[in-house]
Amino acid sequence: MRSLILSRATAHLAVLLIGLMGFCATGCGRIFQVDRPDSAHLPARDILRLAWFKQLVEPEILTYKTQEWASASIDKTGNVFVGSSSGRFSAYGERGKRLWTVKTEGAVSSTALISQTLGIVFFGANDGKMHAVNLKTGKKIWEYATQGIFEHAPVEADGMLLFTTDENRIYAVDARNGKWRWQYDRQAPEGFTIRGYAGVLVDGGVAYTGFSDGRIVALKATTGDVVWTRSLVGEKKRFVDVDATPVLADGLLITSSFALGVVAMDAENGSIMWSHKSEGASSIAAANGKIYFTVPTTGLVCLNQKGKPLWQQAIPKGIPSRPVVAGSYVYVTGTETGLYVASAQTGELLQYFPVGRGISAAPAAVSGKVVILSNQGFLYAFNAN
């Protein structure tokens, strides 16, 4: 049985408008820093400017603290693809014009994968299905039914689509028609585990993912055969989940265990090279020769590739999202706050965008565009300098 984080409140529309007016009153981009007590008196950098926004979910007055978990995806033309708790998955073009919409039988809490080669958008929904739709029209191509729900984007490799669900399982299906190829699963531990699970990383024909029993596993992407497994439990007896999707950094496979913190392994055999103790660490990103992750009690943390701390930046209130690195900036959201822009080099908070009741989903940042979906169901698109 997996423990759940209580849903956050649905924010009142007036709160959102106050936050939006505050944002635009400073030039739709000049929000004050929040990393020091006197920061309200210092102008922020002019990094993000609001391009457009859309309301995707109508507020429900009697619903207590709703959350939106879906992160957007952005294609090479700047089109935005995103789902929501409304059970709709849509594509948006220039200035937020809706291009098409697909209805599902459950909320969409995952991120989509855009395959320009196949002309397909893949996304999972809480109806237990992985959906494949036409990139241009949204017309259904195939769907694959599971017994789980989806949180992460699938990965395309060697003509197959690999994805995980909260069943403690990884699937591989044919990317063109959705036919089953193989699957691998592990027994979930007894008792409670932390909300969430790891996605898939594929590199060099090997798929890597973590499980709630504290194991990270390397599998042949084409067959599902086990290459190696490694326990990251240590001496812990509970809350041993490996919930962070692994990343690669200079030949190291890096993930995090709730019990051990951030762990770097040899990608070929799973040997542990170093670890950084930080209980509750999750959501790893690697870029610029650095490793970034978030911790609810600490905020945003940066390590070098030998696991030595470089800096950390507090994120006030709530739970910070997965960090997203784009160029010189790190973007992170907070469940009870909004969108933060920090320097990827120093961690200095440069800009803040408030959205009333916060943002649970991680931001998307590609080619000078940043997109967020707030817990109030508003989709915001920014242009980044």
N, C-alpha and C positions, 0 to 999 in steps of 0.2 A: 504494500500500500504506500502511495507516495503522498507526502504532506503537501498542503497547498498554502500559498500566500493569500491572505484575505484580499478580496477585491477592494480597489480604491473607490472613493465616492465619485459619482457623476458630477462634474463641476457645473455650477450655475452659469448660464450663458452670459450674464452680466459680468461675472468674474473674468471670463475669457475676453470680453470686449475691453474691460479695463486694462488687462495685460496687453492687448493688442494696441490700444490707444497709447499706452505708455511706451511701447516699442516704436510706434510711428512718430510719436511726438519728438523723438530724438533722431529723426531722419531715417526711420525704418532700418536702423543699423547701429546707432550709437548708444548701446546699452552699457551701463556702468559695470565695472569689475565687481566681483563679489568675494575675492579671496582674502581681503584684508578688511578690518572693521571700518577704516576710513575710505574704503574703495568707492563708496557712493558719491564721493566728491571728485573722482577722477574719471575723465572721459575714456570710453573703451575704443578699441581700434575699429575702423570701418571695414569689417571683413564680410559680413553677410548683409544682404539687402533682400527684403521680402519681395518676391516676384508675383506670387498668387497664392490663394488658399481656397479650400473647398470644404464644406461640411459633408462628411460621408455617413455619419450616424446621427439620427435624430435623438435628442436627449430624452431619457425616460425619467420622469419626475420621481417615481416610486422606487427606482433602482439605486442601491447604495454603492457608491464608489466604484463605478465601472472602470475597466481597464481595457486598453487596446494594445495588443501584443504584436501586431504585424508590422514589420519593417518594410519600407518600400524598396523596389528595385528600379534602376534607371538604365535605359539602353543607350547605345552609342549616339542616337539622335536626340537624346534628352527626354524621351517619353518616359513617363512614370507608371509603374505597375504596382498595385497594392490592394490588399483585401482588408476586411474589417469585421467587427462583431455582427454587422448587419447580414452576414452571409452572402456578401457580394464581393467579387474581385473585378477590378476595373483597370483600364488603361487610360491615361490622360496625356494629352499633347500640349502644344504651346498654349500658355496662359491658362492652363488647367482645363482645356476643352476635353470633355469625356469622349473617348474614341469608341469604346465598347465596354460591356459589362457581362460578367458570367455570374449566375446565381448558383449557390451551393446549398446543401442541406444542413450546413452548420457554419459557425463562425470561422473566419480565416485568421489564424494567429501566427502564420509562418511567413517566411520570405520566399519570393519567387526566384526561379532560375530562368534566365532568358537565353535561349539558344538561337543565335543569329544564323548559324549554319543550317539547322533543321527548320528554322522559322516557327519554333514552338516556345511557348511559355509554360513552365512546369510549376505547380504550387500545390501544397497540401492543405487540407481543411479539416475542421473538427467533425466532419461527417465520416472521417476515417478513410477518405479517398485521396490519392494523389491524382491530380487533374493535369491533363496535357491539352492546351488549347492553341489555336492558330494565333501567331504573333500579330497579324494584321487585323484579323476579324473577331477573335475571341471564340470562334466556333470550336466545339469540342472535337478532339481527335481521339483520345482514349482516356480512361480512368482506371485506377487500380485500387481495389478495396482492401483495407487492413482493419485491424481491431483497435487501432490506436488513434492518437491525435498528433498533429504536426507542429513543430516549433521552428525548425531550421529549413534553410533552402536545400534542395537536393543537389547532387553533383553529377555531371555528365562525364563519363570516361569509357573509352573503348566501345562506343556504341550503346552503352548501358547507362541507366539512371540509378544512382545509389542514394538511399535516404534512410534516416532513422525515424522511429516513432517512440512514444512513451511506453511501448511494450517491452523496452529493453532489447530492441531488435534492430538489425540493419537489413534492408532489402536491396536487391538488385533486379531491375526489370529492363527489358528492351526499350530503349529511348524512343523508338519509332512507333511501336505498337502496344507497349505496356505489358508484354508477356513476361511472366516470372522466369528469372534465371537462377537465383539462389538467395538464401537468407541465412543469417547467423544471429543467435540470441544467447543470452545468459540468464541464469536464474536470479531474480531480484532478491536482495537480502530481506530477512524478516524485519518487521517494524517500520518505522518512518524513515524516509529519505528526503533529501532536499528537493524542492521543486525544480524541474527542468532536467534536461539530458543533453548529451553531446551530439553535435552534428558530425558530418563526415569530411575528412580531408583525403584527397587522392593525389599521390605523387609517384612517378616512376612505376606505374602499374600496381601500386600497393594502396589499399584503403585503410585509414586509421580512424578509430573512434573510441570513445570511452563508455563505461557502463556504471550502473548504480552500485555494483558490488565492489567498486574500487579498482577495476581492471581497465587497462587500455590495451587494445587488440589491434594487431596489424594483419590484414587479410589480402590475399591476391584478388585484385579487383575483378578479374575475369571469371574466377571460379568460386571465390569465397573461402578457399583453403587458408588455414591459419599459418602465418609466417612466424609470428611470435606473440606472446602475451606478457604483460608485466603488471604486478600488483602495486598499487600506490596507497595501500591501506596503512602501512606502518604499524604502529601500536594501537591505532584507533579501533574501537569496537562498533561505533555507529557513525552515521553521517559521513560515510566514506566515498560518496559519489564522485565520479569523474564526469562532471557536467559541462566542461568547457570543450568546445570544438578545437581539436589540435591545430597548431600552425607550425610552419617550418621557418627557421631562421638560421642561415649559414650552416646548413646541414644538421641542425638540431631539431628534434621534434619536441614541441613545447605544449604543455597542457596544464591543467590545474586540478588538484584533488581538494575537495572541501576540507579534508583532514590535514593534508601535507602542505597545501599551498601550491605555488608554481613549481613545476618540475620540468627539467630539460633532459631528454633522452637521446641516445644514438638511434637514428631512424632505422638503421639496418638491423639492429638486434634488441633494441629496447633497454639497453644498459643506461642506468641513471647517471648522468654527468654532473648535475648539480640540482639543488632545490632551494627555494626561497620560502621560508616559513611565513605563511600569512593565511590564517584560518578564515575561510569564507571566500577566498580568491576565486574569481570566475572570469569568463569572457576574455580570452587572450587575443591580443593583436600584435603583429610584428611588422615593423617598418623602420626605415632610416637607421638600421643597425641597432634598434632598440626594441624592447618588449614592453607592452603596455597592458595593464589589466585593472579591474575595478574590485573594490572590497566595500561592502556596506558600511563598515565602521571606519574606514580610512579614506575612501574616495578613489581617485585616479592615481595609479602608481606606475613608475617607469623604472625598468632595470636595463643594465647593459647585457650583452650576450653571454656574459659569464655569471649572471645572476646577481650582480651588485647593484644596490639601489642608487639611482641617480637623482630622483626627486619624487615627491608625492604632493597631490593637491586635493584638499578637502572638497567634497561636494555636499553642501548643507542639506540635511533632511532627506528621508526616503532612501530608495535603493538605486544606485547608479547603473546605467545600462552597459552593454558591451561597448568598449571604445572603438571608434572608427577613425583611422588615420588617413588623411588626404593631403598630400603636399606638406606644408609647414604646420598643419593644424591637427589637433585631436578633437573630435566631436564626441560628446557624451551627454546623455539625458538623465533626468532624475524623476522618479515616480511621483514625487510631491513638489517638483519645481518646474524645470523647463529644459531648454537646450543650452549647453555650455560649449564655448569654443576656447581651447587652451593651446598654448604654444607646444608643439611636439618636441621642441628642444629643451625648454625650461619648465614647462608645466604652468606657466603664468596664465591665469584666466584672462582672456582678452575681450570676451563678449558674452552676453547672456540674453536669452529670449524667454520671457515668462509666458506660461500658457494656463494659468489658473490652477487646475488640479493635477498638473504634471504629465509626464510622458513615460510610459513603461517600455515602449518599443525602442530599439536602437535606431539612431539616424542612418540615413543612406547618404553617401557623398561620392559623386563621380563627375569628373570633367567640369569642375566649376559650379556644380549644382548640389545643393544639400536639401534633403526632404525629410520631414518628420511627420508622424501621426500622433496627435495628442490623445490623452485618455478621454477627452470630450468628443472625440470623433472628428476633429478638424485636421485636414491634410495641408501642410504648409510647404511651399517650395521657395528656396532662397537661391540667389546668385551669389557666388563667393568670389571675392577679389583675390 
